[in-house]
Structure formats: structure tokens, C-alpha cells
Amino acid sequence: MVIKREPTQPKTPGQLIRAYRLERGISMEQMAEFLYCSKSELSQIENGHKSISRMKQLLWSCMVPHWTPEMLQSDEPRS
């Protein structure tokens, strides 16, 4: 028996970025180059270990049409 899973909506900025990247078959290296960040920074963001700076939220939302700065902002309070 095969259980079909409904696709889940990304809940964090990192999940949103990873989903976008994987849906389009883009490697982490290619995505990092596109977003003007390092591969390690992108990995940290995708895995929820690093938040996205406000400047990058604005830049990335200009680069990917359906992203907004609010979508790339974590719900966690910043210290």
C-alpha cells in the first residue's frame, strides 16, 4: 500500500528557499551564486541555523518575484 503525502507548505524562510531550489532542480552552489551568498551561509539558512539579514530579505525579494521580505523573515525574536 502506498500512502500519498500532500505537499506541505514551507514554514520557515529556510524551508521556503529549499523548496524553491529543489522544485526547480537548482543546486545549492547555483542558488548561493544567484543569491549572492556563500554555499555555507545558504546551508545554514536552509537548516534554520542562521537568520536572513534585512538587507538580504529585501534583495532576495527583488530577485525572486513571488518572495516578499516578510516571507523571508523568521518568526523567532532576534537577539
N, C-alpha and C positions, 0 to 999 in steps of 0.2 A: 504494500500500500504506500503510495506517495502522498505526502502532505504538502499541499501548496501553501507557501507563505506569501502573504500580502507584502508588497514593498513597504518598508517603514520610512517615514519622513525623517530626515536628519534633524537631530535635536540640538546639536551644538555647532558652532561655526566650523570646527574641525571636521565634523561629520558631513556638513554641507559641502565643504571643499573636497573631501574624499569622494563623496557620492558623485559630484560633478566630474571629477577627474576620472573615476572608474567608468562612469556611464559613457564617456567619450573615448575611452581607451588611451588616455594620456598617461605617460609615465610620470613618476614623481619628479625626475630630473627635468622633464619638459615643462611640467606645471610650475616648478620652482623658478625656472628661467622665465616663463611667461609672467609670473607674479613678482619678479624682481626680488627674490629672496633665495636663501640657500636651501639645499635639499634637507639639511638637518633642521633648519627652522620650520620648514613645511611639515616635516615629520612630527616635530614637537607640537605644532598647532593641530595637525590631524589627530594626534593621540591625546589631546587635551592637556598637555603639559605646559603649554605656553599660550598666552592670550595674544590677540592681534592688536597692534597699536592703532590708535585712532587714525593716524595718517595712512596706514596701510588699509584700514577699513574703507576710507574714502577713495584711495587709489584703486583698490581692487573692485569696488562697486562701480567705478567708472569703466573698468576694463571688461567686466562680465555683466552684460546688460540686465539680467534679471536678479542680480545680487543688489542688496541695499546695505548701507553701513550698519543698520540695525540688525540685519541677518547675521552679520559677522561679529556682533558684539556678544560676549558671554554674559549670561545671567548672574554669574558669580561676582561678588563685590571685589573690586580691585584694591590692592593694598598700596 
